Amino acid sequence: MRNYWFLLLFIFIFSCKTDGTKESKLHVNNGTSKIDSRQSFIGIEERLGQLFVDIQLSEVFEDSKTFVDCTAKFPYDTIISKYQKEKKFPDFNLKSFVLENFDVPVSISSNFKSDASRTPTEHVAALWPVLERASDTVLAGSTLIPMPKPYIVPGGRFREVYYWDSYFTMLGLVESGRLDIIEDMLDNFSHLIEEVGHIPNGNRTYYITRSQPPFFSQMVKLMAEQKGDIIYEKYKKALKKEYEFWMKGNDTNEHASYHCVKTSEGIVNRYYDLGNTPRQESYREDYLQVQDTDGGEKMYRDLRSGAESGWDYSTRWFADASTIETIETTDIIPVDLNALLFGLEDILLKCYPNDKDFSDRLTSSMQSRKQFLDVSCWNVVDGVYEDYNWKKKKQTKVKSLAMAYPLFFKMASQEQADAVATYLKKHFLKPGGVTTTLNHSGQQWDAPNGWAPLQWITIQGLENYGHSDLAKTIAERWVTVNERVYANTGKFVEKYNVEDMTLKAGGGEYPVQDGFGWSNGVYLALKAYLVKK
C-alpha cells in the first residue's frame, strides 16, 4: 500500500508546479505489466496505452466511465498482445474484443424494485443496504482502490465512494441510526489520507490526481456531535494531513502554485487537478472538446479542476458565463472552497488547542480568508458573494448558491447574511427549492436544476442568521419535489428540476442517476428538520 504514496510523490514532481512556470504533462511510469492494484496508482490508460485510447474514442460504451470501471480478465500485457495481433484480422470487432477480455460492471441499484406501498422514508431505509458496499478485497485488473471498511456509494453509474457526496449521505445515516457505517466511512477516508496523501474524488485510480470539496472536517464534526470530542482526537492527524494537501504551495514565490493563490489578503485557494490530459472516465468528451477548441493542456486541466469542484459543469467556471469552450476553472478563487477550508481550519483549532504555532497559523489564515471574501468576493451592489478571477482581478459576475457557504460557516456579518437572504428569496427561490445558478446553459450545475447538498447548505446557512422562515420554505419545497418524483417514478434521483416540477432535471455528461446517496440523506435530514420546526 505504501507504493501508493511514493507514486503520488512522483506525480507531484512531474506535474505542472505553478501557473507561472512552464506546464508539463503528467508522466507516469507504466511499471510492471502484471495486474496488481496494490502495486501503485497507475491507471488503466497508462497500462493499456493505445488500446485504451482506441476503446474510448471508438465509443465502445455509451458512457466513457463504463470501460474504466471494467475489470480485466487477463494480465494487461496479455490483452495488449492479443489486441496487436487480432486487430489486423478483417473481421475484428473492438466491442467483442473488449467483452471477451473485460468484465463489464453493472449500475448500482439498477435491479432494485420500488415498493409503491412504502413511504419515501421507508424507501430510503430499504435502499441503504443496496447502496452499501462491504470492505474491499484487492481485485486484479480493477481500477478500484480497496477500502478496509464498508461504505455507501451514491448509486447508478457511481459504483465507488465519492468524497463530498458522503457528508450529505451521512446526514441521512444519522437519522437512520447508522452511526456504525458513518464511522467506517470516516476510517476509510482517514486511510486514504494516510496512504494517498489526500481524499481522491472517489476510490478509483483514475481519480487520484484530484480531490473534491473538502467536507471531511464536517463529517468529523457530525460524528463528534453524536459521540463527543473523542472523535476529534481520533481523526486529528488525518485532518491535519488533508489540510497540508490543500495548502501545498502556500510558500511559493509564484502567484499560484497547486491549490494556493497568493493575494494581498494572504493565501487563498482554488481547485487544481494535477493532470493535464483527458479524464480517463470522460476521455472521449474531453478529447473532442479540446480538439474542437484547440484548448491544449490548460483546457484539460480546467476541465479536470471543474470536476474537482464537484460542480461539473457550471457557468461559474466559464469566462463568458455561458459556454464550456471558455472554461477557466484554475483562474478562479471559489467562494465555497475557501469557506470550506475556513471550516477545516476551525475544526483543526479544536483538535490542536495546545499547539500555539499551528493555532496562530490557522487563526491568521481564517482571518485572511474572511477578509478576502469581504474585499474581493463581496458584491456590494447586489449584496452577494461571487467567485473571483485572480488573473483578471475581478469578480466573475456569476450568481450561484456558493454565496450560501459563508453563511453556513458563519463567516458573514448579519448585514451580509440579510442581503444574501433577500437576494436568494427574490432570485433563487423556485417552486421546488433553490436553483443552482440563474443561468440556463444546459450544464447540470446551472438552472433549472437543484441539488440536495446545496439545499442543505443554503437552509442551514439561513438558519445561522435567523432567516428561519425562508429556510423552512426552501426545505418544504425541496421535500415536496422529492416526494412528487418518488410518487411518479418510485425513485430518488441525483438532481431535480426546481423550476418546473413536472419536468426531469437535465444537462451533464450522463443521464440522471437514481439511487441516490445524497438525495436520500438530505431528504431524511430535512424531514427531521421540518418536524422540529
N, C-alpha and C positions, 0 to 999 in steps of 0.2 A: 504493500500500500504506500510505503514511503516514496516509491518511484514516482507517484503522482506529483508530489511536491517538487521533486527535482526537475521533472519535465515542465512544470509550471514556471519555475525559475528560468528554464531555458527559453520558454515562450516570452517571458518578460524581457529577457536580454535581447532577443532578436526581433521583437516587435517594435513599432514606432514609439519613440520615447516621448516626444513632445510635438506640439503644433509648430514650434519654432525651429525644429530641426528636420533634417531630411527624413521623409517617410520611407519605410522599408516593409516589404511583405512579411507576413507571418510564416516563418520557415519552421518546419518540424521534421526531425529525422524520422524516416519510416521505421527504423528499428527492425526487430525480428519479424519474420513473416508468419510465425505461429500465432494462432488465435489464443490470447490470454488477456482478458480485460484487466487483470491485476498488474500487468507489466507497466502500463503507462496510460496517459490520457490521449494517446494517439488516436485520431478519429478515423472513421471508415473512409473518408475521402482520401486521406494520406495513405491508407493501406491499399486501397483499390486503384488509385490513380486514374488513368484514362477510362477504365471501366465504370467508375463512379460517375464521371462526367457524362459518358455516353448514356448511362441509365437515366440520370436526372434530366438531361436536355432532351432525351427522346420521349419524355413524359410516359414512362412505363406505367407509373401510377398517377392518377389524377392529382393526388396530394403528394408533394415532394417529401413530406415528413414520413410517409409510409415506408419508403425504402430505407431511410436511415434508422428506422426502428426495426427493420428486419434482422433476423439472426442468421448468420452464415452457417450452412450445414457442414462445410468443409473448411480446412485452413485457407486463408486468403490467397497464399501463393498458389495453391492447387486450383482455386477458382480462376485466378488470373491466367494461369497456364492453359486451362480449358478454354477460356474466352479467346485467347490469342489464336488457338487452333480452330475452334468451331466457328468463329465469326467469318471465316473465309469460305465456309460452305454456302452454296447458293440458296439453300432452304433455311438458313439460320434465322431464328426469331428471338429477338432480345428478351421479350417478356417471358417466353417459355424458358429461356436460359435462366433468367432470374428466379422463376418459380421452381426450377429444378435445383438451384443452388442456395436458396434462402427460404427461411420460414417467414411468412408474412404475418404481421401482428393483427389482432382484432381490436376494434374500438371498445373501450371500457363502457359498460352499461348498455351496449348495443342490444344485448339479448334480454335486458331487464323488462319485464312486462308490468305496466302500471295496473294497480287495482283501483278501479273507479270508486269503490266504496270507501277508500281511505281518504282521510282529510289530508291537506297539504303537509301538515306537521307529521302525520303518520307516514306519509310517503317519504319524506326526508329521512325519518328514522329508519325506514326499511332500506334506504339507499346507502347508508353508511357502510354496511358490510360489503356492498357491491363495489364501492369505491376504495375499500381498504385493501392494501397490499401487505402481504406478510414480509418479514425481513428477507432480504435478497440473498441468493447464493450466487457465486461467481458463475456466469454463463458464457462459455466460449463463443466467440463470434458475435457478441452483443455489444451495443453501444451503451447499455445501461451501466451506470456507476452504482455498485451494490450498496444498499443501506443496511446497517446492522439491526434495525428495529422496524416494526410495522409503521405504515404511514397511509395517508389519504391522498388519492390523486383527484384531479378535477373531473375527469370523465371524458367520454368521446375519444378524440384523437390524442388527448393528453393522458398518456399512459404512465407517466412518471410524476414525481412530486415537483411542484412548482413553488418557487420561493415566496413571492408576495401573496399569491393565492392562499397560501397556507394560513396566514394570520386570520383572514376573513372566514376561512373554513373553521378555524379553531373557535371563533365566536359562537358558532352553532354547536360545536362539540362540547363546549361548556354547558350549554343549555340541555344537551343530551346526556350530560353526566359522564362524558368520555374523557376524563382527565388523564386516564392511563395512556391513551394514544396521543394526546397533546404532548405529554412528557416524552413519549417515544420519539415524536417528531422533533422536539427540541434537541434530544440526544442525537438524532440523525444530522440535524443542521450543525450542531457543535462538532460532530465527527467530520463533516465536510469542511468546516473552517479549519480544523486541525490538519486534515490530510491535504486539502487543496489550497488553503490559504484564504478562501472566501466561500460564500454560498453561491454556486452557479445558478443560472437561470432555472435549470432543472437538473436532475441527476442523470444526465446523458453526457457522453464525451464531447458531442458537438456543441454543447453549451458552455464549455469550460472557459472560453475567452471573455465571458461577461457574467455579471451578477444580475440582480433585479432590484427594484425599490427596497431599501434595507429596513425591513419590518421585523427582523429578528429581535431587536430590543423590545418591541411592542408585544411580541409573543411571550418573551420572558416576563414582561410586566403583567400580562394577562394571567400567566400561571402563578406569579407571585401573589396576585390578588386572591387566588384560590388557596395557595398553600403557604404563604408567608415569605419573609425575606430570605429564607434559606435558599430559595430559587435563585436569587441574585448571586449568592455566594457560589452556587453550583455552576453558573454559566458565565461568571465574570471574565474568565480568561478568554473564552470564545468571543464574548462581546468586544473585548479589547483588541483581539486579533482581527476581527471584522473591521473595526474602526481603523486599524493600521492599513488594511487593504484600501479602504476608501480614501485615506489621507496620504497614500503613497504619492510622492512627487510634490509634497507641500513645501519642500525646501528648494525647489527648482529656481534657477536664475531665469528660466524662460517664462513667458506669460502664462503658459499652460503646460501641464505635464500629467499624463494619465487622467485621473478623475479631478484633479485640482486645477483651479484657476486663480491666479494672483490678481487681486483688486485693491483699490485704495482703502477699502474697509478691512482687508485681510484675505485669507484663503477661503474660497467657497468652492462648490463642487458642481460638476457636470456629469452626464452619462458618457461613458467611453469604453467601447469594446476594443479588446486588444487586436482583433483581426481586421484585415482589410481585403478580404476575398468574399465571395458569395457565402451566405449562411448555408450550411450543409442541408438543413431541414427546409430551406426555401431556395435551393440552388438555382433552379430554372428561373424563378421570379426575379431574383436579384441579378442574375447574369443578364437576362434580357433587358431589365430596367437600366442597368449601367451601360450596356451596349447601345441602347437606343439614344441615350443622352450623352454618351462619352464622358460619364462622370468620374471614371477612374477609381483609384484606391480610396480617395476621400469619400466618394459616394458610398462605396461598400461599407466603410467604417461608420458613416452616418446612418445607413440602414441598420446595421448591427446595433449601434448605440440606441437607435429608436426602439429596437427590441428589448434592450436592457431597461429602458424606461418603463416597460410594461404597456405603454400606450403605442402599440404598433398596429396602425399608424394614425397620426393625428396632425391636423394643420398647425398644432403647436410647434412642430419641427420644420415647417416649410417656410422658405423665405418669402414666398408670395401668399402665404396663408391659404393656399388653395390646392396646389398640385405637388405630388410626391417628387416630381422631377427637380424640385428646388430644395430638397431636404438638406438640412444643415444642423443636425442634432448636436454635434460636438461643439458648435459655436454658441450654444445656448446654455445659460445657467438657469436651471429649472427651480421654480418656487417650491414644488413638492419635495424634491430631493434634498434641498437644504433644510427644509422643515423636518424631514425625517432624520437627517443627521444631527440636527439640534436635539431631537428626541433621543437619539442614541447617546449623545453627549450627556444629556440629563440623567439617563439611566446609569451611565458609567460613573457619574458623580456619586450616585447611591452605592455603587459597587466598590469604589476606591476612595472612601472618605478620608483615609489617613495618608494617602499619597499626595503630599502637598504640591509637588511639581506637576504631577499629572492633572490634579484637580485645577490648578491655576491655568494650565494649558487648555483644559476643557472649558472653563469659565470664560476665558478670553475668546475662544473660538465661538462659543454660543453668542457672546456679545457682538462679534464680527458678523455672524450670520443674521442676527436680528437687525443690525444696523444696515447691512446690505439690502435686506428685504425692504426696509423702510426708505432707504435712499434711492436704490436703483430699480426696485420692483414695484414700488407703490405708485399707482396711477392716481394722482391727486384729483384729476378732473372727474374720473369715473368712480373713484373710491373702491378700487380693487387691486389685488396683486396680479402682476403679469410677469412672465418669464423675461429674461434679459439676454440680449445678444452681446457677448463680450467683445466680439470682433468689430461689430458695427457701433458699439457703445450706445445702444438704445433698447427700449422695451420692444417686444415682438408685436404688441397690439392684439394678440390673440387672447380672447377671454375664454377661460376654461375653469373647470372645477378644481384645478390646482390652487385656486385662490382660497379654498377652504382649509388647506393644510395648515397655514399659520394659526388658524382658529383652533384646529384640532390639537395642536401642540402648544397652545396658549402663548403664542409669540406676538399676537396683535394687541393693540390698545383697545379699550372699549369703543372708542370713536371709530377706529378702523373696522372693528368687527360689526358695528352698527351699519357702516357704509356697505360692507360686503353683503350683509344680510339683506339690505334694501335692494342691492343690485341683483342678488340671486332671486329674490321674490319677483322682481319686475321682469327679468330676462330669462332666467334658467328654469323656473318652476313650470312644469308641464303636467298634463293630466296623469302621467304615470310616474312622476317623481321629478328629478332634476336631470337635464340633459348634460352631456359631457362637455361640449363646446357650443357656440352659437353658429358654427359653420357647417353647412350641408355640402360636404366634399365627396361623399361616397366612401370615406375611410371609416373604419369601425369605431374609432375613438373620437368621433365627431357627432354632431346632431344627425339624426334624431335619437341616437342610442343613449341608453342609460346603463350603467354598470353598478353591480352590487357594492363593490368596495368604495366607490365614490359617493354613493348614497350614505353609507355609514360614516365616512369621514365628514361629509357635509353636515349630517344630522348631529353628530357628536360635537363638531366644531361650533355649531349654532347653540347647542345646549350649554357649552362652556361659557357663553357670553349672555345668557338669559333670553335667547330667542327661541323659547320653547314652543310657541305656537307654530312658527314656521317649521321648526324641526319635526313636530308632530304631524303637520300636514304632509311633509315630504315622506315621512315614514308610512303614513296611511295610504298615500297614493302608490308608493312602491309595493307595499304588501298587496294592494288591490290588483296591480298589473301582474304580479307573480301568481296570484290566485286565479286570475282570469285566464292566463295562459295555461296554467295547470288544468283548469276545468275543461279547456278546449282540446288540450293535447296530451294530458297525463304526464307532463314533463316540467322540470325546472331547467331553464336554459342559461347559456353563458351571458347573454346580454338581452336587453329589451328595448323596443321602440316606445319611448315615453311620450312622444308627441301624438301618435295615433295608436291607441291600444288595440285596434283591430288588425294592425299590420305586424309582421315579423321584423325584428332587427336585421340589419344587413351590413354590407361592407366587409372589408378584410380579405385575407388571402385564402380563406376556407369557409365552408358553410357554418351556420350557427350550430354550436355543440350543445348536446344535452348531458345531463348528469346532475347538477353541476356544482362542484365543491363550494365555491364562494357564494353563489346564489343561494344554495341551501343554508350555508352558515349565517349569512346576513338576514335571511328570512326569519330563521328561528330567533336570532338576537333581537330583531325589530319587533317580532311578536311579543317577546318578553318585555321589551321597552314600552310598547303600547299598553300592555297590561298594567305596568307601573304608573303610566301616565293617567 
